[in-house]
Amino acid sequence: MLTIAQKRFLCRECLRRATGRRARFLSTSPFRDQLKGGAKQRRINPGEGKPKRSKPKDTTNKNWELTVGIEIHAQLNTSHKLFSKAATSSNDPPNSHVALFDAALPGTQPVFQTETLIPALRAAIALGCTIHRRSAFDRKHYFHWDQPAGYQITQYYHPLAGDGFITLYDHDGIAPEDGEEVKVGINQIQMEQDTAKTLHQPPSTYLLDFNRVSHPLIEIITLPHIHHVATAAACVRKIQAILNSVGAAVLGMELGGLRADVNVSVRPRHQPGGRGVGAEYYGIGGLGQRTEIKNLSSFKAVEDAIKAERDRQISVLEAGGVIEGETRGWSLGSTETRKLRSKEGEVDYRYMPDPDLAPVVIGKDLVNFLKSSLPLLPDDHFRILTSPDCHYSLTSKDAKTLINLDDGDRVEYYKNVTDEVRRRLANSEGFGDNTQVSAKVGKTTGNWVLHELGGLLATSGTTWEENPVNEATLADILTPLSLKNITGTTAKHLLSLKIPPTDPRPVTQIILEDNLFLQPMPLDELRKLAEEVVRENEAMARKAREKRGEGKVSWFVGQMVRRGGGRVEAGVAEGVVKEVLGGLE
């Protein structure tokens, strides 16, 4: 049970009144009038009343180049730990899944669980890496309370895979300066064990949960190919999406299943590059001294931490200082990174091959099987959903949203609904299977899955896993809508009956028994209705005529649809409204 002390809050104005200080009123006019007057004055004198702020010098873009490399630690999707049969669990009580080896009891030895290799290989293949036939485990020695053995088992000398890459596109959210795409190299992917989870109880108590010890991880190390903050965040997002799509790591940053360390450096833009100049990392020379920011747990943290460290380094260098190699930390809401410790060199970790673990030898047949059975990657989904040659024809924004929602389940739901509606329409008399019809169905279904269905789920507090509307039910609504047998208003009403479920009858039965089929209103009645709406809203009609605005016309159409009792087709009503308003085009 958590108890929070509550205190009375007293604003400064109330405090001033309580102390008996007299208030000075600059005006006795109503507050609303003061606001309107102030807005009018600002329109006349745009600069008046605004606080003058000094524009920050954009030294970042003009004089300095940012360079970022990323190390991503992702928990593999397995049922057992890396070196023991203990279960991997994030939700069970603390210290309830701890094998003897996890606790580093004397005499215990690691036993490599081969099942953990499969998701790691899927991740490496999806990221375009070369799978090394032989890899091995090493001990990385350091002392910390979350590492009971005094060392971490990782792959330093012979990692699982390497020489991969990831291509980031403009729809992934990269910086505009990077153009349409940027390719980020992946130096290596290695398997390693996780550490214990530390729970801090202020002021000075730290509790350890050993359930996380020896959770199987992969560490993905990118090359320092990133030069903009937005591109760094896009890279982490893209890698998380790829890992999720192949089932390698299903817990994302928001659930603590993925963490990022970023290596940040800056250098003068006029500084010559190449090997032998400046610092060198992974064969790329001419770089500035890097610092590492550890354990970033959200995409926003990645962006904010890189910005803060970039600005700190520029300030130090412009003041004549020197950047020290060190590990730094970041807290949410901070504006500056903080020093944790001086950066340990590789020799300090005293890497050595683990004598208790045999090398891991991977056969070509296993790699070929995993390649052939790999599911569609996010880029494949995106091309299918947005290509004009396919029958979905979604916008880039809608396609990206669908791919990223609900661990990929929503995009599969969308495709199943679209395919079912198209199949039903193809069997309908006079409704051929052509490209124009297919594109319209794909866009309509996308709008309903994202906005209409998504909106009702959000309003009712229903998660996607609890979604009561299966693919067939939504197809029952969208098929008559596409055939113009029901109106959009009726379709929304039918969906609302299912979230939350208030009518157990099938959709087709509701339409038939409640007589919801569209009975189009004759043109003369439509014209009378349009004239009535225009007459009642003459001011709005005058603005529509003067400004010839489509927004005003749509407003009148909406009024007609609401009054028409399901008999008004929006497309027909729009033409009638324009005619009544005086021939608007």
C-alpha angles and dihedrals in degrees: 000000000000118000120196119196112236124210132184113259118219118185120219093250092055090047091052091051092047091055090056097244112154118242122230114219114203093191138015095202119114116276093241090056090050091053093048091047092050092050091050091050091050090053090053094043107023095185097049119103095014119118111248111239126187109240110241115243111253093221090143095071099031105044108011136055120209120218123192134185121184134211113196122195112198128181110234120235100248137128096224135048123257098258105016142044092245113125122255108234135157099184106045122099115287117276093008096120105046122134121202090255091051089059090048093235112180114268097022120124134199120255112199111231105218093202089071089064096068100066090042090055092047090054093049092049092047090052092053095249129155110245111227111226091217125035131165141197125245136189118243107198123214135127122239133139093247092057107068096182095053090240139059122229109230140141111261109145099031112024125189097251144348149168096066133138143201124213116217119199133198090258088058089067102256120162115279089237089067092062122213097334145359129197119221118196122224113217098193148332118220135180119232143156125261125235132237119284114249119215114196119211108187137270102022111331121112121187123196126217109198093189088094096050110115095007103158113256137178119210114209112199117195126200117251092263098126121098105168133060096229091051091053091054090045090053093055091046092050094049091049090051092049094049090049094047093058094041093244096123119008099175110081132196093281090061097041096253095117131043131178134211115195127204109209130191137156132205136180111271092230092054111115115243132214136091118312093032120100121327121341128211125180091345095310111119137188094058131134125249107286132220125199124227111201137215104004107180105188139040090243090053089054091054097042095045093050091048092049095047092045091054092045093053093047091051092050093048095045089052090055095257131133128242112235123212104247146137114253135188136221132204126197111262093023124129096201137043117238130219116252103172143326111279112265116227120234091255091059091065090059094216114205134166111266106249093202097059127069121220118273112241117194123199123223091233091062092048092048092049092051091048092052093047097044112127123232114294123225092260090053091050090048094052092048094048097046104033114112087217091063125070098243101066096179124170117257091250095052093043093051091047093051093048093052098044124098098352092297095306094112095056091051089049090050093050092048092050093046093049091048094049091049091050092052093046091050088057092049118101113259094005107109128193101252134148095252093052092046093051092050092050091049094051094044092050091047091054092050096046093047104035114016098036093031092049094051091048091051093046093050094044092241119150122222090251088058094047106142094196110087124196094264093052093052089047088053087059100041097045097063088039090056090047089051090238089128133025127246090251091055091047091053090048091053092050091049089057089063099046102083094010107248101150118047094194118108114258094248090053092050091051092049100042096041092044093235096155113125113262101187116228112240116253094249091055090046090053092049091049091049092049090050093051092046092047091052092049103040094151091056090046091052091053091048091053094045098044097027088219123179090208091064092048091051089052091056090047090053091052090052093049091051092050096040097076094228094312099099120092109207095218093053092042091055092059091048093050092051089050093050092047090056111279101307113182 
